[in-house]
């Protein structure tokens, strides 16, 4: 964070990830105050999202309440495709599939490009 211009906070849609976010935000605040006042928080990207469990939806709502417009409009769903890509040492977008996860990652990348251009 001391050398970065921009920061994206990925949050896995799991209870412990949400709890650790407060510690991370305290660290970001300290870095801005002491080492890198130009550090820009581009946003929060929710990952490993499963639409079925109520807890996942509640965590997503809490993240959106806490971070507002900083939350990327796209979420990255929980998918075995990600594990397969890691096992094959490839990016998900390199896999020869037409899958929702691939589209979500491409949309997140486009949002990242848009936000970093502002």
N, C-alpha and C positions, 0 to 999 in steps of 0.2 A: 504493500500500500504506500510505502514511502516514495516509490519511484513511479507509481501509476498516475495516469491522468484521470482515468475513469474506473469505476467499480460497479460490478454487478453482483448482487447477492443471490445466489441460488438457494432456494429453500425446498428441501424434500418435504413432501406433504406427509410428515410424520410428527408426532407430538414432540419428541425430543429436539428435532430440528428447530421447531418454533421456539422452544424454551432457550436454545442457545443463541437465538438472534439478538436478544438483549445484550448479551456479552459482546457480540460482534459489533453492535452499534456503539457500545461504549468504547471499544477499541478504535473504531472509525473516528469517533469524536476526538480521542486523544491524538491520533495520527494527524488529524486536521489542525489541531491546536499547536502541536509541537514540531511536526516534521514535514507535513505536506498540506498547506492550507488550500491548495488548488485541487485537491482530490474531489472529484465529482461523482456522486452516486447516480449512475444511469438508471438503475432500477432493480427490481426484485423479480426473479424468475422462479415460478413454482414448478417443481419437477416431481416425478414419481407420483403423479396424481391419479387416483382411482376414483371414478365417479360414483361407485356403488356404496362404499361405507360412509355412514353419516359422519364419522370423525374426520374423514378427508374433506368433506364439504365444509365442516365447521372450521377446520384449520385454514382452508382457503379463505373463508369469510373473515377470519381473524387477521390473516395477513393483509387482506384488502382493506380492512378497517384501520390497521396499524400504518400501512404505507400508502394508502390512497392511490393517486395517479402514478406513483412509482412502480406499481405492480404491472408487469408486462400483460397485455391483453390476451396473450396466448399462454396456455399451460402445457407442460410436457407430460404426457400421460405415462403411467407405469406400463412398461412393455418389455417383453422378452427380447424384442429386436435390439434393444440397447445392449443387453447382455451378449447377444450373438455377435454384434459388431465389435464389442470389446474382445471377445474370444478370438475373433478373426483379425484383430488388430486393424480394424477399419472404422471409419466414421459411419454413422448410421446412414447418412446421405449417399454413401458409396454402395450400400447393399442394393442388389437388384430386386427391389420390392416396391410395391405401391402400398404404402401403409400409412395410417394416420400419424404415427410417430415421426415419420420422415417429413411429412408436411408441417407438423408442429415445430420441428427443429428448424426447418427452412423459414417458417414465419417468424420464429424467435430471432433468427439471424437477421432477417430484414428489419425487424423492430430495433435490434441492436444498432444496425447501420444507420437507421433513421435517427435514433436518439444521439448517437455519437456525432452526427453531422450538424446538430442544432447549435 
